[in-house]
Amino acid sequence: MSDTGSECESSSSRALDSPIETVVQNAINGHGKRVCAVGAVRVSRNGYDSMVEHVYLEETLKGTDFSSTFPLPVQREYRVEMVKDMAIENMKQKMHHIVNRMSRDVEKEMDLAVDDLFTEVKQLNLKNYEIPHLLNDKAINGTGKDGHHITARTDGKLPDKTFSPRNSLLTDLLEAKHIKTIYHIFVVMLIILFLNTLIHDFVDTGSINLGLRPIVAGFGRFHLAMMLWCCMQTSTFLVFPCFRIWASAYRKLTPDSCARKCCGWAGFFAFFTYQWVFFLTSVAGLLWADLPPASAVAYLMEMTRFLMKSHAFIRSNTPKVLTADENGGELESNPPGIYRTLPSFSTYVYFLFVPTLIYRDEYPRTRQIRWRVVARHSLEVLAVVFYISFILERFLTPMFENFGKAEISPGTFVLTIFSSMLPGTLFVLTFFYSSLHACMNVAAELTRFADRMFYRDWWNESTFAGYIRSWNVVVHDWLYTYVYKDFMEYVFCNCRPLAMVGVFTVSAVFHEIILSFTFRFFYPVMFVQFEFMGLLLLFVTKHMGKDVGNLLLWFSLGIGNGINMSLYNMEYYARLNCPDVGSSILDYMVPVSWTCNGITHNTNWTITAPWELL
């Protein structure tokens, strides 16, 4: 033992000046050198890496019994040292994991920050070009007000829609404190309408009315509307596999053969039949569920959106199939018979939910979803629903709820129209903000769609043509791309007036379909306004000055909104209050408000000179 002790002392002294690997090697040689292991542990604490000594302890002391060699205090000290070593090693590993995770997070945040910075710089550059356009009404950067290139392509065809990352116009304008104040004014008006409804009913009836009756009555049977919507969505999903099957069958046929031509025409008539069946089935579902007005208008707008989406997809991808031989198209190996140029199902599904009606294989996209923006716009949509409910409850319903119960005089009729102008205009403005700004931005944020130009500065327009192009850019782009361009290039042989009449007719028909099946009667007020008054204003305001044209545009909008609100509300309540309304097609077409306690021919107007009132 004395020899062993001396050897340990010499080994310990050497360990101070030699690497710990030498001490480890000396400690492995025998039973007596186990004492050197403990000494090596103590020595290593004066400067050697704890990770190395942990490995040393595990490799050299594993399976060794110290109870017969060392006293109990030494054993306890060894166990304490080993526990400390393990704890230190565990902490080091956790620290390494934390540092690595923080490095990855910082790197990711830096990437997002750099991308956001470049996006903001691009948007700022666009704003710098658009501000002179908003102030001076000049086209910028070779693009028109609707986002299309002004110059035609080299093949002589009309230009295509271009997508680029940009905010909605109101998103940028609301950053200015002056425009933000107007936003605050509308919020205060909503609060005043709420308090007016609350106090008015409490004073008159002694009960509290929160103005929710139009919401409850309008959105009834919403679960049936959602069920029918799911059926429409499933049917639209099936368009994609059917199109791929047709494309595969068409490609297998011999080019320029009669069978291939028949297959092409068969595909055209099949899709045409599908659209009609889809439309008729959707309308039948609406009538079966007997949806109230608010649920019905939302359902019919979704039906129209599905029809426009499916048409855009087929219209954009069919030329790829028909011209595959000319472009050297190849067949895919998996699945066979489908072109490489055709999109995938995920691309089609993304197109169905993205807030645009123009099909592209790719769109500019943002890096992340800003959930605060989604929440803010969602709250705005709910606020607008209450806003419209208060307008109906406070201004419109009291004027029209008794129509059909007694005859009205021409004076009352005219007074009703003018009384409906202000609430009608307010109704249209709030509906615009909810549908074309808040809802569209929610959809764009959830799908990370970067092009947010859903409308232009239509309130500054001086011509009716500019107003039509700027009010709803999403629908206008679809009409321009799939109706106007096709009419110009294939139907009317570059005759622009006929193509414009065709676009107005398609738009008027779809608007009238939505209103007719929403209220369950055919009253073509909107159709007449679009087809006749719209075309008339198109030419009347064409050569007017900017100020006069803008005043005339707003005046015509106010008059039109008042007429729409009055006539549709009169007919709706007249059908509710008149007991003899039939269910035949003739009863559906003839306005009841004209025949059931309608307008009398006895005016009973008396005119008094102004000076006689003094």
VEXKE-429865 format. One line per field, with one value per residue (C-alpha): x, y, z; residue number from 1. Coordinates in Angstrom, 2 decimals, padded with zeros to 5 digits. Each point is the difference from the previous one (the first is absolute). Example, Ala and Ser with C-alpha at 12.3 -4.5 7.8 and 13.67 -1.06 7.14 Angstrom:
BEGIN
x <- (012.30,001.37)
y <- (-004.50,003.44)
z <- (007.80,-000.66)
pos <- (1,2)
END
This chain:
BEGIN
x <- (000.00,002.85,001.39,-003.35,-000.46,003.33,-000.77,-003.28,001.74,002.47,-002.80,-001.95,002.99,000.57,-003.68,000.44,002.39,-001.30,-003.21,-002.87,000.19,003.32,-001.59,-002.86,002.39,001.96,-003.21,-001.26,003.03,-001.00,-002.06,002.36,-000.18,-003.68,001.19,001.63,-003.41,-001.37,003.15,-000.28,-003.50,001.23,002.94,-002.14,-002.22,002.94,-000.01,-001.12,-003.22,-002.89,-001.32,003.26,000.03,-003.64,000.94,003.04,-002.12,-002.52,002.62,002.47,-002.21,-002.85,-000.78,002.68,-000.77,001.44,-001.48,002.96,002.65,-001.12,-001.62,-003.59,000.86,002.06,-002.85,-002.48,002.38,000.38,-003.77,-000.45,002.67,-001.60,-003.47,001.50,001.72,-003.25,-001.95,002.61,-000.02,-003.80,-000.03,002.56,-002.11,-003.12,001.93,001.18,-003.60,-001.24,002.75,-000.69,-003.75,000.51,002.37,-002.58,-002.76,002.14,000.99,-003.66,-001.10,002.81,-001.08,-003.61,001.10,002.14,-002.83,-002.47,002.43,000.37,-003.79,-000.55,002.58,-001.78,-003.38,001.42,001.33,-003.46,-001.58,002.40,-001.23,-003.66,-000.26,000.48,-002.51,-002.57,000.58,000.35,-001.96,002.84,001.02,003.25,002.76,-001.73,-002.97,-003.62,-002.19,-001.27,003.47,000.34,002.84,-000.93,002.08,-001.33,002.06,001.98,-002.64,-002.57,-002.15,-001.20,002.30,-000.30,-000.51,003.24,000.35,002.46,000.33,-001.97,-002.36,-003.63,-000.43,-001.87,002.71,002.52,-002.39,-001.01,003.60,-000.59,-001.58,-002.47,-001.47,000.14,-002.26,-002.66,000.23,-000.53,-003.04,-001.62,000.74,-001.66,-002.99,-000.34,000.00,-002.57,-002.23,000.21,-000.89,-002.78,-001.58,000.39,-001.47,-002.74,-001.51,000.43,-001.89,-002.75,-000.59,001.80,002.14,003.58,000.61,003.60,-000.77,000.62,-003.34,001.26,003.00,-002.12,-002.57,002.54,002.47,-002.58,000.60,003.69,000.86,-001.92,001.87,003.32,-001.11,-000.89,003.30,001.92,-001.83,000.94,003.62,000.20,-001.44,002.61,002.78,-001.15,000.63,003.75,000.12,-002.60,002.12,003.12,-001.83,-001.22,003.52,001.47,-002.60,000.50,003.79,-000.21,-001.91,001.71,000.64,-002.34,-002.23,-003.78,-000.03,002.17,-002.22,-003.06,001.73,000.74,-003.58,-001.28,002.11,-001.37,-003.64,000.65,001.32,-002.80,-002.54,001.73,-000.26,-003.72,-000.65,002.05,-002.00,-003.42,000.83,001.29,-003.14,-002.18,001.86,-000.58,-003.74,-000.18,001.70,-002.04,002.97,-000.68,001.46,003.43,000.73,-001.32,002.13,003.16,-000.84,-000.71,003.19,001.95,-001.81,001.03,003.58,000.20,-001.33,002.53,002.87,-000.70,-000.40,003.31,001.82,-001.36,000.44,003.63,001.12,-001.91,002.36,002.90,-001.68,-001.02,003.44,002.15,001.01,001.00,002.08,001.63,-001.93,001.13,-001.88,000.71,001.31,-002.19,-002.93,000.05,-001.89,000.05,002.03,002.82,-001.28,-003.29,-000.20,-000.17,-003.07,001.52,000.42,-003.65,-001.16,002.09,-001.58,-003.49,000.70,002.29,-001.81,000.28,-002.01,002.94,001.76,003.79,002.27,001.83,-000.81,002.14,-000.21,000.96,002.28,-002.36,-003.54,-000.53,-002.65,-000.55,-001.01,-002.36,-001.59,-000.36,-001.68,-002.24,-001.20,-000.63,-002.19,-002.07,-000.25,-001.25,-002.66,-001.26,000.34,-002.25,-002.41,-000.35,-000.56,-002.80,-001.49,000.08,-000.52,-001.26,-002.32,-002.28,-000.56,-000.88,-001.43,-003.60,000.16,-002.78,-002.39,-001.33,000.37,002.59,-000.03,002.56,001.34,000.68,001.69,002.34,000.70,000.90,002.49,001.78,-000.08,001.73,002.92,002.15,-000.48,000.29,003.35,001.20,-001.11,002.01,003.12,000.01,-000.68,002.92,002.34,-001.10,000.04,002.76,002.38,-000.42,-001.13,002.44,002.91,-000.90,000.00,003.25,001.68,-001.08,001.21,003.08,-001.11,002.15,-001.94,-002.67,-001.26,-003.66,-001.25,001.31,-000.84,-003.51,-001.15,002.23,-001.23,-001.63,-001.31,-002.31,002.44,002.73,-002.41,-000.88,003.69,000.94,-002.92,000.67,003.33,-000.37,-003.19,001.14,003.18,-002.08,-002.35,002.93,002.03,-002.66,-002.85,001.27,003.19,-001.80,-002.75,002.59,002.21,-002.45,-003.60,-000.25,003.26,001.53,-003.28,000.42,-003.56,-001.61,002.52,-000.79,-003.74,000.66,001.96,-002.76,-002.60,001.86,000.54,-003.65,-001.29,002.06,-001.02,-003.66,000.25,001.36,-002.69,-002.87,000.64,000.92,-003.39,-001.99,-001.35,001.11,000.24,002.68,000.89,003.70,000.00,-001.49,002.51,002.97,-001.15,-001.56,000.88,003.54,000.65,-001.61,002.20,002.96,-000.33,-001.40,002.90,002.69,000.92,-000.95,002.40,001.37,-001.87,-003.32,000.34,000.76,-002.98,-002.30,001.33,-000.69,-003.41,-000.94,001.24,-002.14,-003.11,000.63,000.50,-003.22,-002.00,001.43,-000.69,-003.51,-001.23,001.48,-001.18,-003.48,-000.34,001.41,-002.37,-002.95,000.39,000.12,-003.09,-002.22,-001.88,-000.91,003.50,000.10,002.85,-000.16,002.71,-002.18,-000.40,003.77,000.53,-002.68,000.78,-002.53,000.66,-001.67,-003.23,-000.51,-000.68,002.41,000.43,-003.21,-000.56,-001.48,002.87,-001.83,002.99,-000.46,002.66,000.45,002.15,003.05,-000.98,-003.39,001.74,001.30)
y <- (000.00,002.34,-000.63,000.58,003.22,001.32,-000.91,001.86,003.05,-000.05,-000.48,002.85,002.27,-000.92,000.62,003.67,000.35,-002.69,-000.47,-001.75,-002.81,-001.05,-000.10,-002.05,-002.48,-000.37,-000.44,-002.88,-002.27,-001.63,-000.29,002.05,002.83,000.57,002.44,001.94,000.26,001.98,002.07,000.61,001.27,002.43,001.11,000.43,002.47,002.39,000.60,-002.93,-000.18,-001.51,-001.76,-001.95,-001.03,-001.13,-002.29,-001.14,-000.88,-001.93,-002.01,-000.75,-000.30,-001.90,-003.16,000.57,-000.76,002.66,-001.33,-002.32,002.59,003.41,001.07,001.26,003.76,-000.46,-001.92,002.76,002.65,-001.92,-000.32,003.72,000.82,-002.28,001.53,003.48,-001.06,-001.42,003.13,002.27,-002.05,000.04,003.78,000.40,-002.07,002.02,003.22,-001.25,-000.82,003.40,001.83,-001.99,000.60,003.71,000.18,-001.61,002.30,003.08,-001.08,-000.62,003.35,001.74,-001.63,001.08,003.51,000.34,-001.31,002.39,002.85,-000.74,-000.38,003.36,001.61,-001.40,001.15,003.43,000.21,-000.88,002.62,002.65,-000.75,-000.30,003.24,002.20,-002.26,000.54,003.74,000.61,-002.93,-001.10,-003.50,-001.17,-002.38,-001.14,-001.41,001.05,000.72,-003.56,-001.52,-001.11,000.92,002.86,-001.23,-003.04,-003.11,-000.65,-002.39,002.82,-001.41,001.94,000.17,-002.37,000.66,000.36,-000.83,001.73,000.34,003.05,001.05,000.96,003.69,000.63,-001.85,002.61,002.95,-000.85,000.53,003.73,001.64,002.00,-003.12,-001.81,002.72,-000.82,-003.62,001.14,002.03,-003.15,-001.83,002.81,-000.12,-003.72,000.72,002.77,-002.29,-002.64,002.49,001.51,-003.40,-000.91,003.20,000.40,-003.40,000.34,003.33,-001.20,-003.55,-000.22,-002.89,-000.08,-000.78,-000.62,000.22,-003.71,-000.86,000.48,-002.24,-002.75,000.17,000.39,-002.73,-002.65,-003.60,000.75,-003.64,-001.05,002.62,-001.45,-003.52,001.10,001.91,-003.19,-001.79,002.78,-000.09,-003.78,000.31,002.63,-002.28,-002.69,002.32,-000.60,-003.84,000.11,002.52,-002.13,-003.06,001.93,001.36,-003.50,-001.38,002.91,-000.44,-003.68,000.66,000.61,003.71,001.61,-003.06,000.13,-001.88,002.65,002.83,-001.83,-000.47,003.72,000.99,-002.65,001.52,003.46,-001.13,-002.09,003.01,002.21,-002.56,-000.25,003.75,000.03,-003.03,001.60,003.22,-001.65,-002.40,002.81,002.08,-003.03,-000.52,003.66,-000.30,-003.31,001.46,003.23,002.08,003.50,003.03,000.29,-003.72,-000.14,002.86,-001.48,-003.42,001.39,002.06,-003.15,-001.84,002.74,-000.13,-003.76,000.39,002.73,-001.95,-003.21,001.93,001.80,-003.28,-001.78,003.04,000.48,-003.65,-001.26,001.81,-001.88,-003.27,001.07,001.40,-002.66,-001.58,003.37,000.84,-003.41,-001.12,-003.25,-002.56,-000.48,-003.35,000.04,000.22,-000.81,002.09,003.31,002.99,001.37,003.49,-000.63,001.08,-002.27,-000.49,002.09,002.90,-000.31,-000.10,003.06,001.84,-000.82,001.75,002.83,003.40,000.37,-001.32,-000.04,-003.36,-000.17,-002.90,002.24,003.21,002.41,-001.13,001.33,-001.86,-000.34,000.54,003.07,-001.24,003.45,001.28,-002.95,000.67,003.75,-000.44,-002.76,002.34,002.64,-002.43,-000.68,003.73,000.67,-002.71,001.82,003.33,-001.19,-001.51,003.36,001.79,-002.41,000.11,003.77,001.46,-002.45,-002.46,002.68,001.53,-003.22,-002.52,001.16,-000.05,-002.16,000.66,003.28,002.10,002.76,003.32,001.04,002.57,-002.69,-002.11,002.82,000.95,-003.63,-000.11,003.16,-001.14,-003.22,001.70,000.75,-003.35,-001.78,001.68,-000.77,-003.60,-000.28,001.58,-002.32,-003.02,001.01,000.29,-003.35,-002.06,001.53,001.13,-001.90,-003.40,000.04,000.92,-002.79,-002.51,001.44,-000.16,-003.59,-001.13,002.29,001.63,003.08,001.98,001.83,002.35,-000.98,003.47,003.35,003.58,-000.20,002.91,002.36,-001.09,002.52,-002.47,-002.95,-002.19,000.76,-000.73,-003.41,-000.87,001.17,-001.04,-003.75,-000.82,-003.74,-000.39,002.52,-002.01,-003.13,001.83,001.53,-003.22,-002.60,002.05,003.22,-001.49,-003.06,002.16,002.28,-002.77,-002.76,001.30,003.66,000.25,002.94,001.95,001.74,001.41,-003.41,-001.57,002.67,-000.64,-003.71,000.64,002.23,-002.63,-002.82,002.15,001.15,-003.57,-001.31,002.91,-000.54,-003.76,000.60,002.56,-001.95,-003.23,001.82,001.73,-002.64,002.42,001.34,003.77,001.02,003.37,-000.84,-001.42,003.20,002.11,-002.02,-000.63,003.36,002.68,-001.35,000.13,003.45,001.35,-001.65,002.39,003.02,000.22,-000.86,003.58,001.81,001.87,-001.76,002.02,000.05,-003.66,-001.02,001.99,-001.53,-003.47,000.36,001.53,-002.90,-002.47,001.65,000.01,-003.60,-001.23,001.72,-001.53,-003.46,000.11,001.34,-002.26,-003.26,000.66,001.00,-003.19,-002.19,001.30,000.16,-003.73,-000.63,002.11,-000.87,-003.26,-000.78,-000.44,-003.14,-002.40,-000.19,001.26,002.95,000.99,-000.27,002.36,002.65,002.52,-000.26,003.54,001.34,-001.96,-000.69,003.34,001.75,003.65,001.99,002.42,002.68,002.24,002.53,002.30,003.65,002.53,003.06,002.94,000.52,003.60,-001.21,-002.03,003.14)
z <- (000.00,000.70,-003.44,-001.48,001.95,-001.08,-003.57,000.25,001.39,-002.85,-002.50,001.52,-000.13,-003.63,-000.78,000.77,-002.94,-002.38,-001.96,001.70,-002.57,001.57,003.42,-001.37,-001.59,003.23,001.99,-002.15,000.66,003.30,003.11,002.06,-002.48,000.74,002.65,-002.80,-001.69,002.90,000.13,-003.71,000.54,002.63,-002.11,-003.08,001.83,000.11,-003.74,-002.19,-001.93,001.97,-003.08,-000.40,003.66,-000.30,-002.90,001.97,003.02,-002.04,-001.87,002.81,003.07,-001.60,001.86,002.65,003.64,002.30,003.17,000.64,-000.85,001.27,003.22,000.09,-000.03,-003.16,-001.66,000.87,-001.27,-003.25,-000.46,000.69,-002.56,-002.59,000.56,-000.40,-003.21,-001.41,000.97,-001.58,-003.18,-000.14,000.44,-002.77,-002.38,000.83,-000.51,-003.40,-000.97,001.17,-001.90,-003.18,000.24,000.63,-002.96,-002.28,001.28,-000.44,-003.49,-000.93,001.41,-001.84,-003.27,000.55,000.97,-003.13,-002.21,001.63,-000.50,-003.70,-000.33,001.69,-002.27,-003.05,001.28,000.83,-003.54,-001.32,002.28,-001.27,-003.50,000.97,002.02,-003.12,-001.74,002.77,-000.03,-003.73,-001.46,-002.26,-000.95,001.52,-000.93,-003.16,001.84,-000.06,003.00,000.03,000.22,-003.64,-002.29,-002.31,-002.92,-001.83,-000.48,-003.16,-001.34,-000.06,002.81,002.99,003.06,002.94,003.68,001.94,003.71,002.32,003.80,001.18,002.74,-000.33,-000.61,003.26,001.92,-001.13,000.24,003.57,001.05,-000.51,003.04,-002.11,-001.63,003.32,001.44,-002.62,001.12,003.58,-001.10,-001.40,003.26,001.98,-002.35,000.74,003.74,-000.44,-002.07,002.73,002.73,-002.14,-000.54,003.66,001.43,-002.62,000.68,003.74,000.03,-002.39,001.22,003.31,-001.30,-001.19,-003.68,-001.00,-003.72,-000.54,-001.61,-003.60,000.79,001.54,-002.81,-002.82,001.01,000.85,-001.10,-000.37,000.74,-003.13,-002.00,001.24,-000.89,-003.54,-000.21,000.84,-002.83,-002.44,001.19,-000.47,-003.50,-000.86,001.28,-002.45,-002.96,000.30,-000.35,-002.79,-001.89,000.43,-001.30,-003.04,-000.62,000.16,-002.43,-002.39,-000.02,-000.84,-003.21,-003.32,-000.73,-002.56,000.06,000.06,003.32,001.63,-001.27,001.29,003.36,000.17,-000.75,002.40,002.77,-000.80,000.11,003.12,001.90,-001.36,001.21,003.38,000.54,-000.78,002.19,002.77,-000.27,-000.12,002.82,002.19,-000.59,000.71,003.27,000.90,-000.64,001.87,003.08,-000.29,001.13,001.38,-001.83,001.71,-000.14,-003.57,-001.30,001.57,-001.45,-003.49,000.01,000.83,-002.80,-002.42,001.28,-000.57,-003.55,-000.76,001.58,-001.90,-003.26,000.59,000.69,-003.08,-002.24,001.09,-000.24,-003.04,-002.45,001.63,-000.96,-003.51,-000.91,001.69,-003.32,-001.46,003.08,000.19,003.05,001.62,001.99,003.65,001.11,003.12,-000.47,-003.73,-002.52,001.93,-001.10,002.02,-000.69,001.80,003.65,003.01,002.14,002.81,-002.44,-001.00,003.64,000.82,-002.93,001.30,003.31,-001.07,-000.32,-003.77,-002.94,-002.46,-000.20,000.19,000.83,002.48,001.84,002.04,003.62,003.40,002.38,002.96,001.23,002.15,002.40,001.48,-003.43,-000.41,003.40,-000.66,-003.38,001.35,002.73,-002.65,-001.94,003.10,000.72,-003.54,000.39,003.11,-001.83,-002.84,002.51,001.77,-003.33,-000.90,003.49,000.44,-003.50,-002.61,001.74,001.57,-003.45,-001.84,002.46,-000.64,-003.79,-001.43,002.89,-001.40,-003.13,-000.06,-001.79,-002.64,002.43,002.60,-002.67,-001.09,003.61,000.75,-002.86,001.15,003.63,-001.05,-001.75,003.04,001.81,-003.36,-000.73,003.52,-000.50,-003.25,001.53,003.00,-002.22,-002.22,002.97,001.41,-003.20,-002.11,002.73,003.27,-001.35,-002.91,002.25,002.42,-002.86,-001.38,003.39,000.65,-003.45,000.12,-003.25,-000.53,-002.63,002.01,-002.75,000.29,-000.93,-001.16,001.01,-001.48,002.20,-002.00,-003.43,-002.33,-002.61,000.37,-001.93,002.55,002.84,-001.47,-000.39,003.50,002.21,-000.06,-001.61,000.75,-002.05,-002.60,-000.62,-000.61,-002.37,-001.84,-000.27,-000.74,-001.53,-001.57,-001.47,-001.38,-001.48,-001.59,-001.37,-000.90,-000.15,-001.07,-001.95,001.92,000.14,003.33,000.46,-000.45,002.38,002.61,-000.37,000.43,003.22,001.41,-000.89,001.74,003.11,000.07,-000.39,002.91,002.25,-000.86,000.62,003.49,000.87,-001.58,001.86,003.21,000.26,-001.99,-002.61,-003.36,000.14,-002.54,001.51,000.23,-003.53,-001.43,001.91,-001.26,-003.56,-000.89,002.55,000.34,-003.76,-000.17,002.80,-001.70,-002.93,001.90,002.47,-002.54,-000.95,003.21,002.22,003.05,002.60,-001.84,-000.93,003.57,001.33,-002.62,000.79,003.73,-000.68,-002.28,002.60,002.67,-002.23,-001.09,003.56,001.10,-002.86,000.64,003.72,-000.49,-002.79,001.31,003.57,-001.20,-002.03,002.77,002.69,-002.39,-000.66,003.76,000.75,-002.99,000.63,-003.62,-001.41,-002.12,-000.68,-003.80,-002.32,-000.98,003.64,000.35,-002.97,000.67,002.79,002.82,001.24,-003.16,000.36,003.72,001.72,-002.28,-000.87,-000.41,-002.90,002.24,000.99,002.21,-000.25,000.91,-000.93,002.19,-001.06,002.25,000.85,001.27,002.70,001.66)
pos <- (1,2,3,4,5,6,7,8,9,10,11,12,13,14,15,16,17,18,19,20,21,22,23,24,25,26,27,28,29,30,31,32,33,34,35,36,37,38,39,40,41,42,43,44,45,46,47,48,49,50,51,52,53,54,55,56,57,58,59,60,61,62,63,64,65,66,67,68,69,70,71,72,73,74,75,76,77,78,79,80,81,82,83,84,85,86,87,88,89,90,91,92,93,94,95,96,97,98,99,100,101,102,103,104,105,106,107,108,109,110,111,112,113,114,115,116,117,118,119,120,121,122,123,124,125,126,127,128,129,130,131,132,133,134,135,136,137,138,139,140,141,142,143,144,145,146,147,148,149,150,151,152,153,154,155,156,157,158,159,160,161,162,163,164,165,166,167,168,169,170,171,172,173,174,175,176,177,178,179,180,181,182,183,184,185,186,187,188,189,190,191,192,193,194,195,196,197,198,199,200,201,202,203,204,205,206,207,208,209,210,211,212,213,214,215,216,217,218,219,220,221,222,223,224,225,226,227,228,229,230,231,232,233,234,235,236,237,238,239,240,241,242,243,244,245,246,247,248,249,250,251,252,253,254,255,256,257,258,259,260,261,262,263,264,265,266,267,268,269,270,271,272,273,274,275,276,277,278,279,280,281,282,283,284,285,286,287,288,289,290,291,292,293,294,295,296,297,298,299,300,301,302,303,304,305,306,307,308,309,310,311,312,313,314,315,316,317,318,319,320,321,322,323,324,325,326,327,328,329,330,331,332,333,334,335,336,337,338,339,340,341,342,343,344,345,346,347,348,349,350,351,352,353,354,355,356,357,358,359,360,361,362,363,364,365,366,367,368,369,370,371,372,373,374,375,376,377,378,379,380,381,382,383,384,385,386,387,388,389,390,391,392,393,394,395,396,397,398,399,400,401,402,403,404,405,406,407,408,409,410,411,412,413,414,415,416,417,418,419,420,421,422,423,424,425,426,427,428,429,430,431,432,433,434,435,436,437,438,439,440,441,442,443,444,445,446,447,448,449,450,451,452,453,454,455,456,457,458,459,460,461,462,463,464,465,466,467,468,469,470,471,472,473,474,475,476,477,478,479,480,481,482,483,484,485,486,487,488,489,490,491,492,493,494,495,496,497,498,499,500,501,502,503,504,505,506,507,508,509,510,511,512,513,514,515,516,517,518,519,520,521,522,523,524,525,526,527,528,529,530,531,532,533,534,535,536,537,538,539,540,541,542,543,544,545,546,547,548,549,550,551,552,553,554,555,556,557,558,559,560,561,562,563,564,565,566,567,568,569,570,571,572,573,574,575,576,577,578,579,580,581,582,583,584,585,586,587,588,589,590,591,592,593,594,595,596,597,598,599,600,601,602,603,604,605,606,607,608,609,610,611,612,613,614)
END
